[in-house]
């Protein structure tokens, strides 16, 4: 089982990032955190790399249900989505597959939730690639 859901876009980085945020919003997710990996690594260890951002996406309804079923599940939240520039200029968007991450937790109530979140993230990725 793959741990991510991915697509490649023929667009510029900023446009791709805005499209990702809009598609996530359309599926009930907000972006709680944004990590500019390129800028952080340049600042911390003076390395250069292509643009790469990690968006911490959260659907509050699913997050609440997951926390009710498993209080320590917050260690695995939010759902990370990456936007990264490939060497050829294309943009790859990848989201965590919540079914893969929930395999580590032995709680059947989370399986149903993870399936629903997976469907929403699959929809985001599919719409971006269309």
RAQUI-V520030 format. One line per field, one symbol per residue. ss: DSSP state (H for helix, E for strand, - for the rest). phi: phi as a letter, one per 30 degrees, with the letter a starting at -180 (. if undefined). psi: psi as a letter, one per 20 degrees, with the letter a starting at -180 (. if undefined). Layout:
BEGIN
ss=???
phi=???
psi=???
END
This chain:
BEGIN
ss=---EEEEEE---HHHHHHHHHHHHHH---EEEEEEEHHHHHHHHH------EEEEEEE-HHHHHHHHHH-HHHHHH--EEEEEEE-----EEEEEE-HHHHH-----HHHHHHHHHHHHHHHHHHHHHH-
phi=.dcbcbacccadedddddddddddddcjcccdbbcddeddddddbhccaddabccdcbcedddddddddaeddedccdddbcbbddedjdcccbcdcdddddddcdbedddddddddedddededddddd
psi=pqjrpqrpqmrrggggghgggghghhjjqqohqpongggghgggjlqqrrqoqppnqpohghgggghhhnhjihijqaoppqoqprhjirppppqqohhghihipmohhhggghgggggghggggghhi.
END
